[in-house]
Amino acid sequence: MSTESLNRTSEIVETPSQYVVTPKRVNVDVLKQRLLEEKKKEKVKRTIILSSVIVSLGALTMLTY
């Protein structure tokens, strides 16, 4: 390495962070709404799976007779 590159890197001085750390607040209503939406999606998925199982069992029953 050349001394020129070493000199350039030694001149870099870090300044203190200017970001102010603020305490993050959580909106409980938003979290409750997200939870309700997730539960609704899971309920729809369960309903679709259950109905497809029932329809497939019905179809198999009709085919056996």
PDBQT receptor file of N, H, CA, C and O in Angstrom, charges set to zero:
ATOM      1  N   MET A   1       0.831  -1.181   0.000  1.00  0.00    +0.000 N 
ATOM      2  CA  MET A   1       0.000   0.000   0.000  1.00  0.00    +0.000 C 
ATOM      3  C   MET A   1       0.872   1.240   0.000  1.00  0.00    +0.000 C 
ATOM      4  O   MET A   1       1.996   1.244   0.502  1.00  0.00    +0.000 OA
ATOM      5  N   SER A   2       0.326   2.269  -0.569  1.00  0.00    +0.000 N 
ATOM      6  H   SER A   2      -0.587   2.265  -0.977  1.00  0.00    +0.000 HD
ATOM      7  CA  SER A   2       1.085   3.501  -0.582  1.00  0.00    +0.000 C 
ATOM      8  C   SER A   2       0.762   4.320   0.660  1.00  0.00    +0.000 C 
ATOM      9  O   SER A   2      -0.275   4.134   1.296  1.00  0.00    +0.000 OA
ATOM     10  N   THR A   3       1.650   5.204   0.984  1.00  0.00    +0.000 N 
ATOM     11  H   THR A   3       2.493   5.355   0.467  1.00  0.00    +0.000 HD
ATOM     12  CA  THR A   3       1.444   6.056   2.166  1.00  0.00    +0.000 C 
ATOM     13  C   THR A   3       0.336   7.062   1.916  1.00  0.00    +0.000 C 
ATOM     14  O   THR A   3      -0.296   7.554   2.850  1.00  0.00    +0.000 OA
ATOM     15  N   GLU A   4       0.106   7.364   0.636  1.00  0.00    +0.000 N 
ATOM     16  H   GLU A   4       0.619   6.965  -0.123  1.00  0.00    +0.000 HD
ATOM     17  CA  GLU A   4      -0.960   8.309   0.299  1.00  0.00    +0.000 C 
ATOM     18  C   GLU A   4      -2.333   7.765   0.711  1.00  0.00    +0.000 C 
ATOM     19  O   GLU A   4      -3.152   8.502   1.260  1.00  0.00    +0.000 OA
ATOM     20  N   SER A   5      -2.582   6.490   0.452  1.00  0.00    +0.000 N 
ATOM     21  H   SER A   5      -1.917   5.891   0.006  1.00  0.00    +0.000 HD
ATOM     22  CA  SER A   5      -3.863   5.912   0.830  1.00  0.00    +0.000 C 
ATOM     23  C   SER A   5      -3.989   5.823   2.348  1.00  0.00    +0.000 C 
ATOM     24  O   SER A   5      -5.079   5.998   2.892  1.00  0.00    +0.000 OA
ATOM     25  N   LEU A   6      -2.887   5.553   3.029  1.00  0.00    +0.000 N 
ATOM     26  H   LEU A   6      -2.002   5.411   2.587  1.00  0.00    +0.000 HD
ATOM     27  CA  LEU A   6      -2.933   5.512   4.486  1.00  0.00    +0.000 C 
ATOM     28  C   LEU A   6      -3.215   6.900   5.065  1.00  0.00    +0.000 C 
ATOM     29  O   LEU A   6      -3.945   7.032   6.047  1.00  0.00    +0.000 OA
ATOM     30  N   ASN A   7      -2.641   7.917   4.459  1.00  0.00    +0.000 N 
ATOM     31  H   ASN A   7      -2.048   7.810   3.661  1.00  0.00    +0.000 HD
ATOM     32  CA  ASN A   7      -2.872   9.278   4.939  1.00  0.00    +0.000 C 
ATOM     33  C   ASN A   7      -4.328   9.675   4.749  1.00  0.00    +0.000 C 
ATOM     34  O   ASN A   7      -4.907  10.337   5.610  1.00  0.00    +0.000 OA
ATOM     35  N   ARG A   8      -4.925   9.273   3.626  1.00  0.00    +0.000 N 
ATOM     36  H   ARG A   8      -4.454   8.735   2.927  1.00  0.00    +0.000 HD
ATOM     37  CA  ARG A   8      -6.332   9.623   3.380  1.00  0.00    +0.000 C 
ATOM     38  C   ARG A   8      -7.249   8.966   4.397  1.00  0.00    +0.000 C 
ATOM     39  O   ARG A   8      -8.193   9.592   4.879  1.00  0.00    +0.000 OA
ATOM     40  N   THR A   9      -6.979   7.710   4.726  1.00  0.00    +0.000 N 
ATOM     41  H   THR A   9      -6.212   7.202   4.334  1.00  0.00    +0.000 HD
ATOM     42  CA  THR A   9      -7.858   7.025   5.663  1.00  0.00    +0.000 C 
ATOM     43  C   THR A   9      -7.690   7.547   7.081  1.00  0.00    +0.000 C 
ATOM     44  O   THR A   9      -8.631   7.494   7.873  1.00  0.00    +0.000 OA
ATOM     45  N   SER A  10      -6.524   8.041   7.410  1.00  0.00    +0.000 N 
ATOM     46  H   SER A  10      -5.760   8.084   6.767  1.00  0.00    +0.000 HD
ATOM     47  CA  SER A  10      -6.328   8.540   8.764  1.00  0.00    +0.000 C 
ATOM     48  C   SER A  10      -6.992   9.897   8.969  1.00  0.00    +0.000 C 
ATOM     49  O   SER A  10      -7.199  10.311  10.109  1.00  0.00    +0.000 OA
ATOM     50  N   GLU A  11      -7.326  10.593   7.894  1.00  0.00    +0.000 N 
ATOM     51  H   GLU A  11      -7.157  10.257   6.967  1.00  0.00    +0.000 HD
ATOM     52  CA  GLU A  11      -7.951  11.901   8.022  1.00  0.00    +0.000 C 
ATOM     53  C   GLU A  11      -9.458  11.810   8.249  1.00  0.00    +0.000 C 
ATOM     54  O   GLU A  11     -10.092  12.810   8.585  1.00  0.00    +0.000 OA
ATOM     55  N   ILE A  12     -10.030  10.637   8.072  1.00  0.00    +0.000 N 
ATOM     56  H   ILE A  12      -9.515   9.824   7.800  1.00  0.00    +0.000 HD
ATOM     57  CA  ILE A  12     -11.471  10.477   8.264  1.00  0.00    +0.000 C 
ATOM     58  C   ILE A  12     -11.766  10.523   9.756  1.00  0.00    +0.000 C 
ATOM     59  O   ILE A  12     -11.243   9.727  10.537  1.00  0.00    +0.000 OA
ATOM     60  N   VAL A  13     -12.605  11.461  10.128  1.00  0.00    +0.000 N 
ATOM     61  H   VAL A  13     -13.029  12.108   9.494  1.00  0.00    +0.000 HD
ATOM     62  CA  VAL A  13     -12.959  11.608  11.535  1.00  0.00    +0.000 C 
ATOM     63  C   VAL A  13     -14.454  11.377  11.658  1.00  0.00    +0.000 C 
ATOM     64  O   VAL A  13     -15.249  11.979  10.937  1.00  0.00    +0.000 OA
ATOM     65  N   GLU A  14     -14.819  10.518  12.560  1.00  0.00    +0.000 N 
ATOM     66  H   GLU A  14     -14.173  10.030  13.146  1.00  0.00    +0.000 HD
ATOM     67  CA  GLU A  14     -16.230  10.239  12.751  1.00  0.00    +0.000 C 
ATOM     68  C   GLU A  14     -16.837  11.287  13.663  1.00  0.00    +0.000 C 
ATOM     69  O   GLU A  14     -16.270  11.641  14.697  1.00  0.00    +0.000 OA
ATOM     70  N   THR A  15     -17.974  11.767  13.269  1.00  0.00    +0.000 N 
ATOM     71  H   THR A  15     -18.434  11.479  12.429  1.00  0.00    +0.000 HD
ATOM     72  CA  THR A  15     -18.682  12.740  14.101  1.00  0.00    +0.000 C 
ATOM     73  C   THR A  15     -19.741  12.016  14.910  1.00  0.00    +0.000 C 
ATOM     74  O   THR A  15     -20.227  10.962  14.499  1.00  0.00    +0.000 OA
ATOM     75  N   PRO A  16     -20.095  12.563  16.037  1.00  0.00    +0.000 N 
ATOM     76  CA  PRO A  16     -21.146  11.901  16.825  1.00  0.00    +0.000 C 
ATOM     77  C   PRO A  16     -22.463  11.875  16.062  1.00  0.00    +0.000 C 
ATOM     78  O   PRO A  16     -22.750  12.748  15.244  1.00  0.00    +0.000 OA
ATOM     79  N   SER A  17     -23.223  10.888  16.344  1.00  0.00    +0.000 N 
ATOM     80  H   SER A  17     -22.990  10.179  17.009  1.00  0.00    +0.000 HD
ATOM     81  CA  SER A  17     -24.492  10.728  15.645  1.00  0.00    +0.000 C 
ATOM     82  C   SER A  17     -25.407  11.895  15.962  1.00  0.00    +0.000 C 
ATOM     83  O   SER A  17     -25.544  12.292  17.120  1.00  0.00    +0.000 OA
ATOM     84  N   GLN A  18     -26.023  12.436  14.944  1.00  0.00    +0.000 N 
ATOM     85  H   GLN A  18     -25.912  12.114  14.004  1.00  0.00    +0.000 HD
ATOM     86  CA  GLN A  18     -26.913  13.572  15.129  1.00  0.00    +0.000 C 
ATOM     87  C   GLN A  18     -28.360  13.133  15.241  1.00  0.00    +0.000 C 
ATOM     88  O   GLN A  18     -29.259  13.965  15.361  1.00  0.00    +0.000 OA
ATOM     89  N   TYR A  19     -28.589  11.825  15.204  1.00  0.00    +0.000 N 
ATOM     90  H   TYR A  19     -27.859  11.149  15.107  1.00  0.00    +0.000 HD
ATOM     91  CA  TYR A  19     -29.946  11.322  15.316  1.00  0.00    +0.000 C 
ATOM     92  C   TYR A  19     -30.376  11.345  16.773  1.00  0.00    +0.000 C 
ATOM     93  O   TYR A  19     -29.636  10.925  17.663  1.00  0.00    +0.000 OA
ATOM     94  N   VAL A  20     -31.552  11.831  16.993  1.00  0.00    +0.000 N 
ATOM     95  H   VAL A  20     -32.152  12.172  16.270  1.00  0.00    +0.000 HD
ATOM     96  CA  VAL A  20     -32.090  11.854  18.340  1.00  0.00    +0.000 C 
ATOM     97  C   VAL A  20     -32.918  10.594  18.525  1.00  0.00    +0.000 C 
ATOM     98  O   VAL A  20     -33.811  10.303  17.729  1.00  0.00    +0.000 OA
ATOM     99  N   VAL A  21     -32.625   9.868  19.554  1.00  0.00    +0.000 N 
ATOM    100  H   VAL A  21     -31.899  10.104  20.200  1.00  0.00    +0.000 HD
ATOM    101  CA  VAL A  21     -33.339   8.626  19.811  1.00  0.00    +0.000 C 
ATOM    102  C   VAL A  21     -34.631   8.983  20.537  1.00  0.00    +0.000 C 
ATOM    103  O   VAL A  21     -34.612   9.486  21.660  1.00  0.00    +0.000 OA
ATOM    104  N   THR A  22     -35.736   8.717  19.884  1.00  0.00    +0.000 N 
ATOM    105  H   THR A  22     -35.752   8.308  18.972  1.00  0.00    +0.000 HD
ATOM    106  CA  THR A  22     -37.029   8.978  20.494  1.00  0.00    +0.000 C 
ATOM    107  C   THR A  22     -37.679   7.648  20.840  1.00  0.00    +0.000 C 
ATOM    108  O   THR A  22     -37.552   6.687  20.082  1.00  0.00    +0.000 OA
ATOM    109  N   PRO A  23     -38.350   7.577  21.932  1.00  0.00    +0.000 N 
ATOM    110  CA  PRO A  23     -39.014   6.321  22.268  1.00  0.00    +0.000 C 
ATOM    111  C   PRO A  23     -40.158   6.055  21.297  1.00  0.00    +0.000 C 
ATOM    112  O   PRO A  23     -40.993   6.923  21.042  1.00  0.00    +0.000 OA
ATOM    113  N   LYS A  24     -40.177   4.848  20.767  1.00  0.00    +0.000 N 
ATOM    114  H   LYS A  24     -39.498   4.143  20.974  1.00  0.00    +0.000 HD
ATOM    115  CA  LYS A  24     -41.210   4.502  19.800  1.00  0.00    +0.000 C 
ATOM    116  C   LYS A  24     -42.477   4.134  20.540  1.00  0.00    +0.000 C 
ATOM    117  O   LYS A  24     -42.446   3.381  21.513  1.00  0.00    +0.000 OA
ATOM    118  N   ARG A  25     -43.580   4.664  20.077  1.00  0.00    +0.000 N 
ATOM    119  H   ARG A  25     -43.605   5.275  19.287  1.00  0.00    +0.000 HD
ATOM    120  CA  ARG A  25     -44.855   4.375  20.701  1.00  0.00    +0.000 C 
ATOM    121  C   ARG A  25     -45.639   3.433  19.810  1.00  0.00    +0.000 C 
ATOM    122  O   ARG A  25     -45.578   3.505  18.583  1.00  0.00    +0.000 OA
ATOM    123  N   VAL A  26     -46.361   2.569  20.446  1.00  0.00    +0.000 N 
ATOM    124  H   VAL A  26     -46.411   2.510  21.443  1.00  0.00    +0.000 HD
ATOM    125  CA  VAL A  26     -47.145   1.583  19.720  1.00  0.00    +0.000 C 
ATOM    126  C   VAL A  26     -48.614   1.941  19.864  1.00  0.00    +0.000 C 
ATOM    127  O   VAL A  26     -49.112   2.157  20.969  1.00  0.00    +0.000 OA
ATOM    128  N   ASN A  27     -49.293   1.999  18.739  1.00  0.00    +0.000 N 
ATOM    129  H   ASN A  27     -48.889   1.824  17.842  1.00  0.00    +0.000 HD
ATOM    130  CA  ASN A  27     -50.718   2.267  18.765  1.00  0.00    +0.000 C 
ATOM    131  C   ASN A  27     -51.438   0.934  18.927  1.00  0.00    +0.000 C 
ATOM    132  O   ASN A  27     -51.398   0.085  18.037  1.00  0.00    +0.000 OA
ATOM    133  N   VAL A  28     -52.090   0.759  20.059  1.00  0.00    +0.000 N 
ATOM    134  H   VAL A  28     -52.123   1.448  20.782  1.00  0.00    +0.000 HD
ATOM    135  CA  VAL A  28     -52.726  -0.506  20.385  1.00  0.00    +0.000 C 
ATOM    136  C   VAL A  28     -53.895  -0.778  19.446  1.00  0.00    +0.000 C 
ATOM    137  O   VAL A  28     -54.151  -1.927  19.088  1.00  0.00    +0.000 OA
ATOM    138  N   ASP A  29     -54.598   0.266  19.050  1.00  0.00    +0.000 N 
ATOM    139  H   ASP A  29     -54.389   1.200  19.342  1.00  0.00    +0.000 HD
ATOM    140  CA  ASP A  29     -55.733   0.081  18.149  1.00  0.00    +0.000 C 
ATOM    141  C   ASP A  29     -55.301  -0.495  16.807  1.00  0.00    +0.000 C 
ATOM    142  O   ASP A  29     -55.992  -1.332  16.227  1.00  0.00    +0.000 OA
ATOM    143  N   VAL A  30     -54.159  -0.042  16.324  1.00  0.00    +0.000 N 
ATOM    144  H   VAL A  30     -53.597   0.638  16.796  1.00  0.00    +0.000 HD
ATOM    145  CA  VAL A  30     -53.638  -0.567  15.055  1.00  0.00    +0.000 C 
ATOM    146  C   VAL A  30     -53.280  -2.043  15.208  1.00  0.00    +0.000 C 
ATOM    147  O   VAL A  30     -53.556  -2.849  14.319  1.00  0.00    +0.000 OA
ATOM    148  N   LEU A  31     -52.668  -2.390  16.334  1.00  0.00    +0.000 N 
ATOM    149  H   LEU A  31     -52.445  -1.735  17.056  1.00  0.00    +0.000 HD
ATOM    150  CA  LEU A  31     -52.308  -3.790  16.557  1.00  0.00    +0.000 C 
ATOM    151  C   LEU A  31     -53.546  -4.671  16.669  1.00  0.00    +0.000 C 
ATOM    152  O   LEU A  31     -53.564  -5.787  16.149  1.00  0.00    +0.000 OA
ATOM    153  N   LYS A  32     -54.573  -4.178  17.342  1.00  0.00    +0.000 N 
ATOM    154  H   LYS A  32     -54.558  -3.271  17.764  1.00  0.00    +0.000 HD
ATOM    155  CA  LYS A  32     -55.810  -4.944  17.455  1.00  0.00    +0.000 C 
ATOM    156  C   LYS A  32     -56.454  -5.135  16.091  1.00  0.00    +0.000 C 
ATOM    157  O   LYS A  32     -56.969  -6.210  15.785  1.00  0.00    +0.000 OA
ATOM    158  N   GLN A  33     -56.425  -4.091  15.273  1.00  0.00    +0.000 N 
ATOM    159  H   GLN A  33     -56.007  -3.217  15.521  1.00  0.00    +0.000 HD
ATOM    160  CA  GLN A  33     -57.007  -4.184  13.928  1.00  0.00    +0.000 C 
ATOM    161  C   GLN A  33     -56.253  -5.210  13.090  1.00  0.00    +0.000 C 
ATOM    162  O   GLN A  33     -56.869  -5.995  12.369  1.00  0.00    +0.000 OA
ATOM    163  N   ARG A  34     -54.930  -5.208  13.182  1.00  0.00    +0.000 N 
ATOM    164  H   ARG A  34     -54.431  -4.570  13.768  1.00  0.00    +0.000 HD
ATOM    165  CA  ARG A  34     -54.130  -6.194  12.440  1.00  0.00    +0.000 C 
ATOM    166  C   ARG A  34     -54.450  -7.610  12.904  1.00  0.00    +0.000 C 
ATOM    167  O   ARG A  34     -54.569  -8.528  12.092  1.00  0.00    +0.000 OA
ATOM    168  N   LEU A  35     -54.589  -7.778  14.215  1.00  0.00    +0.000 N 
ATOM    169  H   LEU A  35     -54.492  -7.032  14.875  1.00  0.00    +0.000 HD
ATOM    170  CA  LEU A  35     -54.905  -9.092  14.753  1.00  0.00    +0.000 C 
ATOM    171  C   LEU A  35     -56.264  -9.570  14.262  1.00  0.00    +0.000 C 
ATOM    172  O   LEU A  35     -56.420 -10.737  13.905  1.00  0.00    +0.000 OA
ATOM    173  N   LEU A  36     -57.245  -8.676  14.243  1.00  0.00    +0.000 N 
ATOM    174  H   LEU A  36     -57.118  -7.728  14.533  1.00  0.00    +0.000 HD
ATOM    175  CA  LEU A  36     -58.568  -9.046  13.738  1.00  0.00    +0.000 C 
ATOM    176  C   LEU A  36     -58.525  -9.428  12.268  1.00  0.00    +0.000 C 
ATOM    177  O   LEU A  36     -59.191 -10.375  11.849  1.00  0.00    +0.000 OA
ATOM    178  N   GLU A  37     -57.738  -8.689  11.478  1.00  0.00    +0.000 N 
ATOM    179  H   GLU A  37     -57.197  -7.920  11.819  1.00  0.00    +0.000 HD
ATOM    180  CA  GLU A  37     -57.615  -9.002  10.053  1.00  0.00    +0.000 C 
ATOM    181  C   GLU A  37     -56.966 -10.365   9.851  1.00  0.00    +0.000 C 
ATOM    182  O   GLU A  37     -57.389 -11.133   8.986  1.00  0.00    +0.000 OA
ATOM    183  N   GLU A  38     -55.932 -10.673  10.653  1.00  0.00    +0.000 N 
ATOM    184  H   GLU A  38     -55.589 -10.050  11.356  1.00  0.00    +0.000 HD
ATOM    185  CA  GLU A  38     -55.282 -11.976  10.538  1.00  0.00    +0.000 C 
ATOM    186  C   GLU A  38     -56.245 -13.099  10.907  1.00  0.00    +0.000 C 
ATOM    187  O   GLU A  38     -56.286 -14.132  10.240  1.00  0.00    +0.000 OA
ATOM    188  N   LYS A  39     -57.017 -12.895  11.972  1.00  0.00    +0.000 N 
ATOM    189  H   LYS A  39     -56.984 -12.056  12.514  1.00  0.00    +0.000 HD
ATOM    190  CA  LYS A  39     -57.979 -13.914  12.376  1.00  0.00    +0.000 C 
ATOM    191  C   LYS A  39     -59.034 -14.122  11.297  1.00  0.00    +0.000 C 
ATOM    192  O   LYS A  39     -59.466 -15.249  11.053  1.00  0.00    +0.000 OA
ATOM    193  N   LYS A  40     -59.445 -13.039  10.654  1.00  0.00    +0.000 N 
ATOM    194  H   LYS A  40     -59.094 -12.124  10.852  1.00  0.00    +0.000 HD
ATOM    195  CA  LYS A  40     -60.447 -13.137   9.599  1.00  0.00    +0.000 C 
ATOM    196  C   LYS A  40     -59.886 -13.932   8.412  1.00  0.00    +0.000 C 
ATOM    197  O   LYS A  40     -60.588 -14.761   7.832  1.00  0.00    +0.000 OA
ATOM    198  N   LYS A  41     -58.632 -13.680   8.057  1.00  0.00    +0.000 N 
ATOM    199  H   LYS A  41     -58.061 -13.007   8.528  1.00  0.00    +0.000 HD
ATOM    200  CA  LYS A  41     -58.007 -14.406   6.962  1.00  0.00    +0.000 C 
ATOM    201  C   LYS A  41     -57.885 -15.885   7.291  1.00  0.00    +0.000 C 
ATOM    202  O   LYS A  41     -58.134 -16.739   6.440  1.00  0.00    +0.000 OA
ATOM    203  N   GLU A  42     -57.497 -16.189   8.543  1.00  0.00    +0.000 N 
ATOM    204  H   GLU A  42     -57.295 -15.495   9.233  1.00  0.00    +0.000 HD
ATOM    205  CA  GLU A  42     -57.373 -17.587   8.942  1.00  0.00    +0.000 C 
ATOM    206  C   GLU A  42     -58.727 -18.282   8.910  1.00  0.00    +0.000 C 
ATOM    207  O   GLU A  42     -58.820 -19.447   8.524  1.00  0.00    +0.000 OA
ATOM    208  N   LYS A  43     -59.770 -17.579   9.311  1.00  0.00    +0.000 N 
ATOM    209  H   LYS A  43     -59.694 -16.632   9.625  1.00  0.00    +0.000 HD
ATOM    210  CA  LYS A  43     -61.107 -18.167   9.302  1.00  0.00    +0.000 C 
ATOM    211  C   LYS A  43     -61.549 -18.474   7.873  1.00  0.00    +0.000 C 
ATOM    212  O   LYS A  43     -62.158 -19.513   7.619  1.00  0.00    +0.000 OA
ATOM    213  N   VAL A  44     -61.242 -17.572   6.944  1.00  0.00    +0.000 N 
ATOM    214  H   VAL A  44     -60.747 -16.729   7.151  1.00  0.00    +0.000 HD
ATOM    215  CA  VAL A  44     -61.592 -17.807   5.542  1.00  0.00    +0.000 C 
ATOM    216  C   VAL A  44     -60.822 -19.012   5.007  1.00  0.00    +0.000 C 
ATOM    217  O   VAL A  44     -61.381 -19.837   4.284  1.00  0.00    +0.000 OA
ATOM    218  N   LYS A  45     -59.542 -19.115   5.360  1.00  0.00    +0.000 N 
ATOM    219  H   LYS A  45     -59.088 -18.445   5.948  1.00  0.00    +0.000 HD
ATOM    220  CA  LYS A  45     -58.741 -20.254   4.907  1.00  0.00    +0.000 C 
ATOM    221  C   LYS A  45     -59.304 -21.562   5.439  1.00  0.00    +0.000 C 
ATOM    222  O   LYS A  45     -59.428 -22.540   4.702  1.00  0.00    +0.000 OA
ATOM    223  N   ARG A  46     -59.648 -21.574   6.741  1.00  0.00    +0.000 N 
ATOM    224  H   ARG A  46     -59.548 -20.779   7.340  1.00  0.00    +0.000 HD
ATOM    225  CA  ARG A  46     -60.206 -22.786   7.331  1.00  0.00    +0.000 C 
ATOM    226  C   ARG A  46     -61.524 -23.161   6.678  1.00  0.00    +0.000 C 
ATOM    227  O   ARG A  46     -61.800 -24.337   6.443  1.00  0.00    +0.000 OA
ATOM    228  N   THR A  47     -62.342 -22.145   6.386  1.00  0.00    +0.000 N 
ATOM    229  H   THR A  47     -62.118 -21.189   6.577  1.00  0.00    +0.000 HD
ATOM    230  CA  THR A  47     -63.640 -22.410   5.756  1.00  0.00    +0.000 C 
ATOM    231  C   THR A  47     -63.449 -23.001   4.367  1.00  0.00    +0.000 C 
ATOM    232  O   THR A  47     -64.151 -23.938   3.989  1.00  0.00    +0.000 OA
ATOM    233  N   ILE A  48     -62.511 -22.464   3.611  1.00  0.00    +0.000 N 
ATOM    234  H   ILE A  48     -61.941 -21.702   3.918  1.00  0.00    +0.000 HD
ATOM    235  CA  ILE A  48     -62.247 -22.972   2.259  1.00  0.00    +0.000 C 
ATOM    236  C   ILE A  48     -61.741 -24.409   2.323  1.00  0.00    +0.000 C 
ATOM    237  O   ILE A  48     -62.185 -25.257   1.549  1.00  0.00    +0.000 OA
ATOM    238  N   ILE A  49     -60.820 -24.686   3.234  1.00  0.00    +0.000 N 
ATOM    239  H   ILE A  49     -60.459 -23.997   3.863  1.00  0.00    +0.000 HD
ATOM    240  CA  ILE A  49     -60.268 -26.034   3.344  1.00  0.00    +0.000 C 
ATOM    241  C   ILE A  49     -61.355 -27.015   3.764  1.00  0.00    +0.000 C 
ATOM    242  O   ILE A  49     -61.471 -28.095   3.184  1.00  0.00    +0.000 OA
ATOM    243  N   LEU A  50     -62.146 -26.654   4.758  1.00  0.00    +0.000 N 
ATOM    244  H   LEU A  50     -62.052 -25.776   5.229  1.00  0.00    +0.000 HD
ATOM    245  CA  LEU A  50     -63.207 -27.542   5.234  1.00  0.00    +0.000 C 
ATOM    246  C   LEU A  50     -64.248 -27.801   4.151  1.00  0.00    +0.000 C 
ATOM    247  O   LEU A  50     -64.693 -28.933   3.964  1.00  0.00    +0.000 OA
ATOM    248  N   SER A  51     -64.632 -26.741   3.441  1.00  0.00    +0.000 N 
ATOM    249  H   SER A  51     -64.270 -25.821   3.593  1.00  0.00    +0.000 HD
ATOM    250  CA  SER A  51     -65.634 -26.935   2.385  1.00  0.00    +0.000 C 
ATOM    251  C   SER A  51     -65.086 -27.784   1.247  1.00  0.00    +0.000 C 
ATOM    252  O   SER A  51     -65.822 -28.585   0.670  1.00  0.00    +0.000 OA
ATOM    253  N   SER A  52     -63.807 -27.624   0.913  1.00  0.00    +0.000 N 
ATOM    254  H   SER A  52     -63.209 -26.974   1.382  1.00  0.00    +0.000 HD
ATOM    255  CA  SER A  52     -63.239 -28.455  -0.159  1.00  0.00    +0.000 C 
ATOM    256  C   SER A  52     -63.160 -29.913   0.270  1.00  0.00    +0.000 C 
ATOM    257  O   SER A  52     -63.360 -30.808  -0.551  1.00  0.00    +0.000 OA
ATOM    258  N   VAL A  53     -62.871 -30.167   1.548  1.00  0.00    +0.000 N 
ATOM    259  H   VAL A  53     -62.708 -29.440   2.216  1.00  0.00    +0.000 HD
ATOM    260  CA  VAL A  53     -62.839 -31.550   2.038  1.00  0.00    +0.000 C 
ATOM    261  C   VAL A  53     -64.232 -32.146   1.968  1.00  0.00    +0.000 C 
ATOM    262  O   VAL A  53     -64.392 -33.286   1.534  1.00  0.00    +0.000 OA
ATOM    263  N   ILE A  54     -65.244 -31.397   2.386  1.00  0.00    +0.000 N 
ATOM    264  H   ILE A  54     -65.114 -30.471   2.739  1.00  0.00    +0.000 HD
ATOM    265  CA  ILE A  54     -66.619 -31.903   2.363  1.00  0.00    +0.000 C 
ATOM    266  C   ILE A  54     -67.082 -32.171   0.931  1.00  0.00    +0.000 C 
ATOM    267  O   ILE A  54     -67.722 -33.187   0.661  1.00  0.00    +0.000 OA
ATOM    268  N   VAL A  55     -66.759 -31.259   0.018  1.00  0.00    +0.000 N 
ATOM    269  H   VAL A  55     -66.239 -30.434   0.237  1.00  0.00    +0.000 HD
ATOM    270  CA  VAL A  55     -67.152 -31.441  -1.379  1.00  0.00    +0.000 C 
ATOM    271  C   VAL A  55     -66.440 -32.650  -1.976  1.00  0.00    +0.000 C 
ATOM    272  O   VAL A  55     -67.049 -33.419  -2.719  1.00  0.00    +0.000 OA
ATOM    273  N   SER A  56     -65.168 -32.826  -1.663  1.00  0.00    +0.000 N 
ATOM    274  H   SER A  56     -64.673 -32.201  -1.059  1.00  0.00    +0.000 HD
ATOM    275  CA  SER A  56     -64.443 -33.971  -2.224  1.00  0.00    +0.000 C 
ATOM    276  C   SER A  56     -64.982 -35.291  -1.655  1.00  0.00    +0.000 C 
ATOM    277  O   SER A  56     -65.074 -36.280  -2.381  1.00  0.00    +0.000 OA
ATOM    278  N   LEU A  57     -65.336 -35.314  -0.367  1.00  0.00    +0.000 N 
ATOM    279  H   LEU A  57     -65.261 -34.510   0.223  1.00  0.00    +0.000 HD
ATOM    280  CA  LEU A  57     -65.939 -36.514   0.207  1.00  0.00    +0.000 C 
ATOM    281  C   LEU A  57     -67.286 -36.802  -0.433  1.00  0.00    +0.000 C 
ATOM    282  O   LEU A  57     -67.625 -37.954  -0.704  1.00  0.00    +0.000 OA
ATOM    283  N   GLY A  58     -68.048 -35.748  -0.669  1.00  0.00    +0.000 N 
ATOM    284  H   GLY A  58     -67.773 -34.812  -0.449  1.00  0.00    +0.000 HD
ATOM    285  CA  GLY A  58     -69.342 -35.937  -1.344  1.00  0.00    +0.000 C 
ATOM    286  C   GLY A  58     -69.155 -36.479  -2.740  1.00  0.00    +0.000 C 
ATOM    287  O   GLY A  58     -69.902 -37.361  -3.166  1.00  0.00    +0.000 OA
ATOM    288  N   ALA A  59     -68.177 -35.973  -3.460  1.00  0.00    +0.000 N 
ATOM    289  H   ALA A  59     -67.571 -35.257  -3.114  1.00  0.00    +0.000 HD
ATOM    290  CA  ALA A  59     -67.911 -36.443  -4.823  1.00  0.00    +0.000 C 
ATOM    291  C   ALA A  59     -67.481 -37.901  -4.820  1.00  0.00    +0.000 C 
ATOM    292  O   ALA A  59     -67.914 -38.683  -5.667  1.00  0.00    +0.000 OA
ATOM    293  N   LEU A  60     -66.632 -38.268  -3.870  1.00  0.00    +0.000 N 
ATOM    294  H   LEU A  60     -66.280 -37.633  -3.182  1.00  0.00    +0.000 HD
ATOM    295  CA  LEU A  60     -66.205 -39.668  -3.777  1.00  0.00    +0.000 C 
ATOM    296  C   LEU A  60     -67.371 -40.580  -3.420  1.00  0.00    +0.000 C 
ATOM    297  O   LEU A  60     -67.461 -41.705  -3.909  1.00  0.00    +0.000 OA
ATOM    298  N   THR A  61     -68.253 -40.092  -2.572  1.00  0.00    +0.000 N 
ATOM    299  H   THR A  61     -68.180 -39.177  -2.174  1.00  0.00    +0.000 HD
ATOM    300  CA  THR A  61     -69.435 -40.888  -2.217  1.00  0.00    +0.000 C 
ATOM    301  C   THR A  61     -70.322 -41.095  -3.431  1.00  0.00    +0.000 C 
ATOM    302  O   THR A  61     -70.833 -42.193  -3.650  1.00  0.00    +0.000 OA
ATOM    303  N   MET A  62     -70.508 -40.050  -4.218  1.00  0.00    +0.000 N 
ATOM    304  H   MET A  62     -70.093 -39.158  -4.040  1.00  0.00    +0.000 HD
ATOM    305  CA  MET A  62     -71.348 -40.164  -5.422  1.00  0.00    +0.000 C 
ATOM    306  C   MET A  62     -70.709 -41.112  -6.436  1.00  0.00    +0.000 C 
ATOM    307  O   MET A  62     -71.422 -41.834  -7.132  1.00  0.00    +0.000 OA
ATOM    308  N   LEU A  63     -69.399 -41.121  -6.529  1.00  0.00    +0.000 N 
ATOM    309  H   LEU A  63     -68.820 -40.533  -5.964  1.00  0.00    +0.000 HD
ATOM    310  CA  LEU A  63     -68.724 -41.997  -7.485  1.00  0.00    +0.000 C 
ATOM    311  C   LEU A  63     -68.798 -43.467  -7.064  1.00  0.00    +0.000 C 
ATOM    312  O   LEU A  63     -68.779 -44.352  -7.920  1.00  0.00    +0.000 OA
ATOM    313  N   THR A  64     -68.881 -43.735  -5.782  1.00  0.00    +0.000 N 
ATOM    314  H   THR A  64     -68.896 -43.017  -5.086  1.00  0.00    +0.000 HD
ATOM    315  CA  THR A  64     -68.908 -45.124  -5.340  1.00  0.00    +0.000 C 
ATOM    316  C   THR A  64     -70.265 -45.765  -5.536  1.00  0.00    +0.000 C 
ATOM    317  O   THR A  64     -70.357 -46.991  -5.607  1.00  0.00    +0.000 OA
ATOM    318  N   TYR A  65     -71.319 -44.972  -5.627  1.00  0.00    +0.000 N 
ATOM    319  H   TYR A  65     -71.244 -43.976  -5.569  1.00  0.00    +0.000 HD
ATOM    320  CA  TYR A  65     -72.661 -45.549  -5.819  1.00  0.00    +0.000 C 
ATOM    321  C   TYR A  65     -73.013 -45.706  -7.256  1.00  0.00    +0.000 C 
ATOM    322  O   TYR A  65     -74.105 -46.176  -7.577  1.00  0.00    +0.000 OA
TER     323      TYR A  65
